[in-house]
Amino acid sequence: MATRSRRQDQVRPPILRHRGLEQPPSPPADRAATRPHHQRGKAVLEARSRHGQRSLAEHYTPLTMDADLVKAHDSLDAAVDKAFGARRRCTSEQQRQQILFERFAEMTSN
């Protein structure tokens, strides 16, 4: 009986392989700029925890969304837009996608 090597067992069919978008190494100054994302993300979680009895659907009902949660998300969105390379705050998902596609094209043009 033929035995399969360990390597053969680990090979996945092409359809199951995932190729993620890797970010290029950042200079140390850019790494410090990622801290606001974590802090602002925590602010979103804290705003939601103030009303822990609510479901996510209740938290994000547009007309009844808590003002603190709206402010926390606005702050997080501004930080993420800046990290994406936006010159000013994005006003639509389409603007964010355009920036991301441009960044992807820059990264893969080598």
C-alpha positions as MATLAB code, in Angstrom:
seq = 'MATRSRRQDQVRPPILRHRGLEQPPSPPADRAATRPHHQRGKAVLEARSRHGQRSLAEHYTPLTMDADLVKAHDSLDAAVDKAFGARRRCTSEQQRQQILFERFAEMTSN';
ca = [
       0.000    0.000    0.000;
       1.443    3.378   -1.001;
       1.709    6.007    1.657;
       1.106    9.670    0.995;
       3.593   12.188    2.186;
       2.564   14.765    4.736;
       2.934   17.461    2.061;
       0.373   15.758   -0.170;
      -2.122   15.750    2.684;
      -1.731   19.489    3.128;
      -2.248   20.459   -0.509;
      -5.610   22.105   -1.066;
      -7.457   22.308   -4.336;
      -7.185   25.740   -5.983;
     -10.788   26.577   -5.211;
     -10.107   26.359   -1.466;
      -6.997   28.524   -1.481;
      -7.368   32.052   -0.222;
      -5.131   34.888   -1.250;
      -5.487   37.793    1.126;
      -4.427   41.329    0.453;
      -1.239   41.851    2.369;
      -0.277   45.319    3.444;
       3.247   46.469    2.754;
       5.466   47.043    5.778;
       4.701   50.370    7.379;
       7.293   52.744    8.724;
       7.216   53.087   12.506;
       5.384   56.421   12.293;
       2.467   54.731   10.500;
       2.236   52.010   13.117;
       1.620   54.626   15.768;
      -1.244   55.955   13.655;
      -3.095   52.617   13.915;
      -3.680   53.065   17.625;
      -6.660   55.405   17.160;
      -8.468   52.637   15.262;
      -8.267   50.353   18.270;
      -9.316   53.085   20.682;
     -12.204   54.172   18.486;
     -13.282   50.582   17.938;
     -13.352   50.117   21.697;
     -15.482   53.260   21.972;
     -18.042   51.633   19.652;
     -18.091   48.519   21.847;
     -18.404   50.624   24.999;
     -21.310   52.603   23.523;
     -23.096   49.345   22.697;
     -22.384   47.871   26.131;
     -24.224   50.767   27.802;
     -27.372   49.154   26.419;
     -26.357   45.511   26.691;
     -29.937   44.288   26.648;
     -30.365   45.437   23.040;
     -29.731   43.182   20.071;
     -27.500   44.370   17.218;
     -30.636   45.006   15.163;
     -31.958   47.255   17.931;
     -28.615   49.064   18.239;
     -28.534   49.852   14.536;
     -32.141   50.822   13.840;
     -31.546   54.147   12.046;
     -34.233   56.250   13.704;
     -33.578   55.055   17.244;
     -29.795   54.611   17.226;
     -28.186   55.928   20.417;
     -26.368   59.258   19.920;
     -23.214   57.969   21.654;
     -23.064   55.013   19.270;
     -23.500   57.303   16.248;
     -20.660   59.542   17.485;
     -18.402   56.538   18.140;
     -19.009   55.171   14.638;
     -18.451   58.583   13.047;
     -15.117   58.862   14.847;
     -14.092   55.344   13.799;
     -15.133   55.982   10.183;
     -13.018   59.150   10.058;
      -9.955   57.278   11.343;
     -10.433   54.406    8.895;
     -10.949   56.791    5.968;
      -7.669   58.501    6.853;
      -5.887   55.132    7.094;
      -7.227   54.189    3.646;
      -5.609   57.323    2.283;
      -8.679   59.512    1.889;
      -7.900   63.209    1.773;
     -11.172   63.951    3.532;
     -13.989   62.001    5.101;
     -15.681   59.594    2.701;
     -19.390   60.200    2.316;
     -20.266   56.897    0.680;
     -19.274   53.273    0.538;
     -18.458   53.786   -3.141;
     -15.794   56.380   -2.265;
     -14.192   53.959    0.207;
     -14.217   51.178   -2.376;
     -12.607   53.448   -4.985;
      -9.768   54.253   -2.570;
      -9.296   50.573   -1.739;
      -9.217   49.546   -5.408;
      -6.656   52.258   -6.143;
      -4.541   51.067   -3.214;
      -4.843   47.464   -4.404;
      -3.737   48.484   -7.904;
      -0.694   50.270   -6.436;
       0.244   47.259   -4.346;
      -0.105   44.735   -7.166;
       1.513   46.772   -9.944;
       5.025   45.517   -9.127;
];
